[in-house]
């Protein structure tokens, strides 16, 4: 049986050989935005979106959580126990939970989950024990897919190859991984099959005993339990078949990179007439749920023009929470018309919980630039509303 030290040697070889991939990724980007933080870096969110394959499995939704932005929240700083350093606070998952709760984000608005739920259940401890990667080293996380178990995960941050090698070499309880390569790109695998006797075992096993496939670089880590999705993600990182090769995703990512968000959700699955009818039929069968059905009873002429994809994000500007909505349309005319229609929906529409949208926001700004509509909604008393609250708002033809 191979030892953990041998596995560490494999990991080190992978980290070394992939040290230049980040530069190659930036060269491959065809985005029309400047690389965030400098000309040699991709944008804040496009860095991770670039790694997602352009496949049906992931069009349903991609969630990004920005822990760098969370660490800047007043509530996060206020949760610091006396004498605790920034580094200690950044590595404390409970501090993140407290900060999110302080801003009213408990309940997974926008589909944003805690780090542990999104990447691994109790996964922070596993990452730290197996790879020496603490929560404080992670800037952003990504989960592509909306239904388990078909997820692709990625984390972005500043990772130390030497520290990961040293941790893997000294982890006595870690199950050794296997070194493989795909298209000449090396990776480490612990397999995607379920092995119940290895549930939650370090360095990588989840609650179902799946070890997964991993790519490590200085700047990001990719994980998937499905080899096909994993290899497609490597293709995407090399510039082939990425979501951002799609024009609509490229336009959306350009806009998202201009904002500092706590989290965002992006999807091509909008809310058209069939979805609205299904919702109305299901909800109107129960008299106690008639108020939910009212949210979906929108005349055809008042619905938005069809769009290609939408993104919903939450952030904090000063002390004021805001919600960002980005819609990408097939034509500039559709985007311009939806400015007027979305303003009308904000003024007259109601959410599923039967409250008027106009009662939530103190100010709204809706503009279009080419095929992209951008709406900034300010004044809600929590950092982002639940995505389900926005579904009737984005109801389209």
Beta strands, then each sheet from edge to edge (+ up, - down):
strand 1: 62-66
strand 2: 138-144
strand 3: 152-157
strand 4: 178-182
strand 5: 185-191
strand 6: 212-216
strand 7: 220-224
strand 8: 263-267
strand 9: 309-317
strand 10: 320-328
strand 11: 363-369
strand 12: 372-378
sheet 1: 4+ 5- 6+ 7- 3+ 2- 1+ 8- 9+ 10- 12+ 11-
end
